[in-house]
Amino acid sequence: MIDIAKLSSRYDVRPVREQDANEVYELCRGNPQYYRYREQGPTFKQILRDLHLTPPGINENDKYYVGFYDGGALFAVMDLIDGYPDREHAYIGFFMMAKACQGRQIGSGIVREVCLYLKDAGFSFVRLAIDKGNPQSSHFWAKNGFAVVKEAKQGSHTLLVAEKAL
């Protein structure tokens, strides 16, 4: 079980609920570059679905869709899965920062703290997927120590599965 209060020592981290979906939607709408590499842009309906969507074999008790807040304002969201694809791994299904916070090392700081906590919690690896061809995402995750381990098809596009040893 992941203790979300320990994901950051600097920011307030709390679960994103359905009543928070509009805030998440607005944050996502502010990042059109990310959605250029997706099959569609953000929709309110998709955000509501993502709050409950889990990988095969994972139940909602192992899913942590969390918001990072500073002064009560949502500025980042992360979808974190406990034990996927196996018990040694945590999986970041989604991470998005408000556009105004990008390029200031805030996201790297969050990823660093999350990884330190996950290591202390007994995980050996963190895994995620990057849209192939998205230079911003590829650069961000490589800069934060994630290396591509394989490619995977999802619908009509290709994902780069990346991993970091903790």
C-alpha positions in Angstrom: 0.0 0.0 0.0 1.3 3.4 -1.0 1.1 6.2 1.6 0.4 9.2 -0.7 1.2 11.7 2.1 4.8 10.6 1.8 5.0 11.3 -2.0 6.1 14.8 -1.3 7.6 16.7 1.6 7.0 20.1 -0.1 3.5 19.9 -1.6 0.1 18.7 -0.4 -0.7 15.4 -2.1 -4.3 14.1 -2.0 -6.5 11.8 -4.0 -8.2 13.3 -7.1 -11.9 12.6 -6.8 -14.7 13.0 -9.4 -15.5 16.4 -8.0 -11.9 17.5 -8.9 -12.1 16.3 -12.5 -12.7 19.8 -13.9 -9.5 21.1 -12.3 -7.6 18.1 -13.9 -9.3 18.8 -17.2 -8.2 22.4 -17.2 -4.7 21.5 -16.3 -4.6 18.9 -19.2 -6.1 21.4 -21.7 -3.2 23.7 -20.9 -0.7 21.1 -22.3 -1.6 20.7 -26.1 1.9 19.5 -27.0 1.4 16.3 -25.0 -1.9 15.6 -26.8 -0.3 16.0 -30.2 1.1 12.5 -29.7 -2.1 10.9 -28.4 -5.1 9.7 -30.4 -7.3 12.5 -29.0 -7.0 15.5 -26.8 -8.2 15.6 -23.2 -11.9 15.3 -22.6 -13.8 15.6 -19.3 -15.3 12.1 -19.9 -11.8 10.6 -20.4 -10.6 12.2 -17.2 -13.5 10.7 -15.3 -12.7 7.3 -16.8 -9.0 7.6 -16.0 -9.8 8.1 -12.3 -10.9 4.5 -12.2 -9.0 2.8 -15.1 -6.5 0.1 -14.0 -4.2 -2.2 -15.9 -5.2 -5.8 -16.3 -5.1 -7.7 -13.0 -5.0 -4.6 -10.9 -7.9 -3.5 -8.7 -8.8 0.1 -7.7 -7.3 -0.4 -4.2 -3.8 -0.4 -5.9 -4.4 2.7 -7.9 -3.5 6.2 -6.7 -4.6 9.1 -8.9 -3.3 12.0 -6.9 -3.0 15.7 -7.2 -0.1 17.9 -6.1 -1.3 21.2 -4.6 0.6 24.3 -3.7 -1.3 26.9 -1.6 -4.5 25.0 -2.4 -4.0 25.2 -6.2 -3.7 22.0 -8.2 -0.5 22.1 -10.4 0.3 18.5 -11.1 -1.4 15.1 -11.3 0.0 11.6 -11.2 -1.6 8.2 -11.7 0.5 5.7 -9.7 -0.1 2.0 -9.6 1.1 -0.3 -6.8 2.5 -3.6 -8.1 2.3 -3.3 -11.9 3.5 -5.2 -13.9 4.7 -7.2 -10.8 5.2 -6.6 -7.1 8.7 -5.2 -7.6 7.4 -2.4 -9.7 5.4 0.8 -9.3 3.9 2.2 -12.5 3.3 5.8 -13.3 0.4 5.7 -15.7 0.2 9.5 -16.1 2.0 12.6 -15.0 1.1 16.1 -16.0 2.3 19.5 -14.8 0.5 22.8 -15.2 2.2 24.6 -18.2 3.3 27.5 -15.9 5.3 25.1 -13.7 7.2 23.4 -16.6 10.9 24.0 -17.2 11.5 25.0 -13.6 12.7 21.6 -12.2 9.4 21.3 -10.2 8.4 18.1 -12.0 11.8 16.6 -11.7 11.7 17.4 -7.9 8.4 15.6 -7.6 9.6 12.5 -9.6 12.8 12.4 -7.4 10.7 12.5 -4.2 8.2 9.9 -5.5 11.1 7.6 -6.4 12.8 8.0 -3.1 9.6 7.2 -1.3 8.9 4.2 -3.5 12.4 2.8 -2.8 11.8 3.2 0.9 8.5 1.5 0.5 10.3 -1.6 -0.9 9.9 -1.2 -4.7 12.8 -2.0 -6.9 11.7 -0.3 -10.1 9.4 2.4 -11.5 8.0 1.9 -14.9 6.0 4.1 -17.3 5.2 4.5 -21.0 6.1 7.5 -23.2 4.4 8.3 -26.5 7.0 7.5 -29.2 8.0 10.6 -31.0 7.2 13.0 -28.2 10.5 14.8 -27.6 9.3 16.7 -24.5 8.2 13.6 -22.7 11.2 11.5 -23.8 13.6 14.2 -22.7 11.9 14.7 -19.3 11.9 11.0 -18.4 15.5 10.4 -19.7 16.7 13.4 -17.6 15.0 11.8 -14.6 16.9 8.5 -15.0 14.3 6.4 -17.0 15.6 4.2 -19.8 13.6 2.7 -22.6 13.4 -1.1 -22.2 11.0 -2.0 -25.0 8.3 -0.7 -27.4 4.6 -1.6 -27.2 1.7 -0.9 -29.5 -1.4 0.7 -28.1 -4.1 1.3 -30.7 -2.6 3.0 -33.7 0.5 4.4 -31.9 3.6 3.1 -30.3 4.7 3.5 -26.7 8.2 3.4 -25.3 8.2 1.5 -22.1 10.8 3.0 -19.8 12.0 2.0 -16.4 14.2 3.3 -13.6 15.9 1.1 -11.0 15.5 2.4 -7.5 
